[in-house]
Every structure is written in structure tokens, then in C-alpha cells.
Amino acid sequence: MLRMILPASLFATPALADAEGYNHMMDWGYGYGVGMMFGPVLWLIVLGLVVAGVIWLVRRTDQAHAGPGTSGALATLDMRFAKGELDAEEYAARKKLLLG
């Protein structure tokens, strides 16, 4: 019995020390009032900003590695030529058209 009473009394000590009752942080402006409603909203905004920052950083690094001269159309044209779907003359004409 003593094994259960001693730990329970140690955990209850902060509640017993408050003479007016256990109103944890009620007078600090972050109790059940406005802070309770907008606190989670603030964290969602912070989380959204962090996610947007990570997406922006990933897209920026992908653009830096891609280089200025590469495009999807040229890559597709190169792949079709490598597979043998286009002959050299048709490949050169289409590449000239794509590059301007």
C-alpha cells in the first residue's frame, strides 16, 4: 500500500502547492481562451510554411541540376533517335525545328 501512496503523493505535490486550485497557466493568457483556439492554427501555419519552404528548395535544386539547354521535347527526340524510330535526316530536321 505504501508503494502506491508515495509515488501518488509525489505526483500530486504541484497541484497541492497551488492554494487557489490547480489552474495551470490559466492566468498567463494561454488557457481556455483565445490562445487555446488559435494556438493550433498558428502551428498549422508554421507547418505549412515549413512544407512550402522544403518544396521550394527541392524545386530550386532540381532546376539548378537540369541546366538551361535541356527540355522534355529534346530528350524525347533523342530517345526516339536512339531507339531507331527516326533516321538521321528526320532527327536533324526536328532538332533544328525545336532549337529554333
C-alpha positions in Angstrom: 0.0 0.0 0.0 2.9 2.3 0.8 4.3 1.7 -2.6 1.2 3.2 -4.2 0.7 6.2 -1.9 4.3 7.5 -2.0 4.5 7.9 -5.8 1.0 9.3 -6.0 1.8 11.9 -3.3 4.9 12.9 -5.2 3.0 13.5 -8.4 0.2 15.4 -6.7 2.7 17.9 -5.0 2.4 20.6 -7.7 -1.4 20.5 -7.5 -1.3 20.8 -3.7 1.1 23.7 -3.8 -1.4 25.9 -5.6 -3.5 27.5 -2.9 -6.3 28.6 -5.3 -6.6 25.4 -7.1 -4.7 23.8 -9.9 -5.2 26.4 -12.7 -2.1 25.6 -14.7 -1.4 28.6 -17.0 -4.9 30.0 -16.7 -3.7 33.5 -15.7 -0.9 33.6 -18.3 -3.2 34.2 -21.4 -2.9 30.7 -22.9 -5.6 28.8 -21.1 -9.0 28.1 -22.4 -9.4 31.4 -24.0 -8.1 32.8 -27.3 -4.8 31.0 -27.1 -6.5 27.7 -26.9 -8.3 28.3 -30.2 -5.6 30.0 -32.2 -2.6 28.0 -30.9 -3.2 25.0 -33.2 -4.0 27.4 -36.1 -0.6 29.0 -35.5 1.2 25.7 -35.6 -0.6 24.7 -38.8 0.5 27.9 -40.4 4.1 27.3 -39.3 3.9 23.7 -40.5 2.6 24.9 -43.9 5.4 27.4 -44.2 8.0 24.7 -43.5 6.5 22.4 -46.1 6.3 25.2 -48.7 9.9 26.0 -48.0 11.0 22.4 -48.4 9.1 22.2 -51.7 10.6 25.5 -52.9 14.1 24.3 -52.0 13.7 20.9 -53.8 12.3 22.6 -57.0 15.1 25.1 -57.0 17.8 22.5 -56.7 16.2 20.4 -59.4 16.2 23.4 -61.8 19.9 24.1 -61.0 20.8 20.5 -61.9 18.7 20.4 -65.0 20.7 23.0 -66.9 19.5 25.6 -69.3 19.6 23.6 -72.5 17.6 20.6 -71.6 13.9 20.2 -72.4 11.5 17.3 -72.4 11.0 17.6 -76.2 14.7 17.2 -77.0 15.0 14.3 -74.6 12.1 12.6 -76.3 13.6 13.2 -79.7 17.0 11.9 -78.6 15.4 8.8 -77.2 13.4 8.1 -80.4 16.5 8.5 -82.4 18.4 6.2 -80.1 15.7 3.5 -80.4 15.9 3.7 -84.2 12.4 5.2 -84.7 13.8 8.2 -86.6 16.5 8.3 -89.3 19.4 10.8 -89.2 17.8 13.3 -91.7 14.4 13.4 -89.8 16.2 13.7 -86.5 18.3 16.6 -87.7 15.3 18.4 -89.1 13.2 18.0 -86.0 16.1 19.0 -83.7 16.7 22.2 -85.9 12.9 23.0 -85.6 13.0 22.6 -81.8 16.1 24.6 -81.3 14.8 27.4 -83.5 
